[in-house]
């Protein structure tokens, strides 16, 4: 046992039974509010003082001392702080902030994770792009998927987002719902020490939801649902993971809020049409929407997502401050649709100004999302098919053609003159054939 563990254990041993139970409750609530990794309620309830110290060291590393001080101050047990005053933790990882975070924010400070841009292979038009990454030892995050990993050696892997269509019925039959994108991850070299699958569920102020998370593993042998022990505000942790098809699930039955995207697709011809989608923050689903809309001539207008999480199955109304705009349907339910996500269509005849889109929960007044759509954003989507003028090469070809056509006319004139003069014994039929042959040769040579 290290010096830090010994100091923490000595401190906790001075707590009475009731104080220790309060300490465990405050440990859970404090980590939830601070957006730190969560130790499951069951493990906390079963752990004695030695067990709690081991769990805290494993989960929070160098944050253990600061976290313990914070909880003891809340319990008004300041006299126990003296034993921790000269204690510091030794960590193999970067320090993580104990500052509060809002729902949807990364639990760890962005400096803790080196963000990497994947290489993209989009060779198959009908297939999902394949993303490839490699890294040395350290802590990393993919900019596209949000997947995070910690490795102690060089690792390379690839992944792609997969459709949920063939999995949804089985997921529902197991009384779960999607809580993160379905990803097919293949490790090419090395191995992960830890993996963090992204999720879009808001866990702030809803600690009872933490025990409802699970991870779906899908391979040739079927589906396996595994309970998880650590959940952060944006990820679920997997220790030494072996990958197949994986995604985060959540048990059905609780009212939940999710972090959302508002996706806007615009097409402008003689009028302006917008398709507006409200979906959970799933990069795989966003990829699918683009695959649906872009071939039809629509263009993405990227806008910041709603700052606050929204409740699933609530209705939301879309409005605009532009007179004459037609909106159909007027409202949309927030839900996860894996096959054909519904959208709101906005039709505007000949707009020539900036305007705003507002999203408001039904029966409420304050919008949950408001964004400006600027004139240059939608006008830049006009597909103008201009008839190109002739190039220099075209002009040269035209000139040659004109010259040769002129030559044909001249030849015709000469032959006609010879015919009129009764030249030789050549028949008019032979002359006609000669004329046709000369025309044919001249055009073929162009």
Beta strands, then each sheet from edge to edge (+ up, - down):
strand 1: 114-116
strand 2: 119-121
strand 3: 130-135
strand 4: 138-142
strand 5: 148-151
strand 6: 155-161
strand 7: 176-178
strand 8: 183-189
strand 9: 194-198
strand 10: 213-219
strand 11: 222-227
strand 12: 235-239
strand 13: 245-251
strand 14: 257-258
strand 15: 260-268
strand 16: 271-280
strand 17: 299-301
strand 18: 310-311
strand 19: 315-320
strand 20: 326-328
strand 21: 331-333
strand 22: 344-349
strand 23: 355-361
strand 24: 367-373
sheet 1: 1+ 4+ 5- 9+ 12-
sheet 2: 2+ 3- 6+ 8- 13+ 7-
sheet 3: 2+ 3- 6+ 8- 13+ 10- 11+
sheet 4: 14+ 18-
sheet 5: 17+ 15- 16+ 22- 20+
sheet 6: 21+ 19- 23+ 24-
end
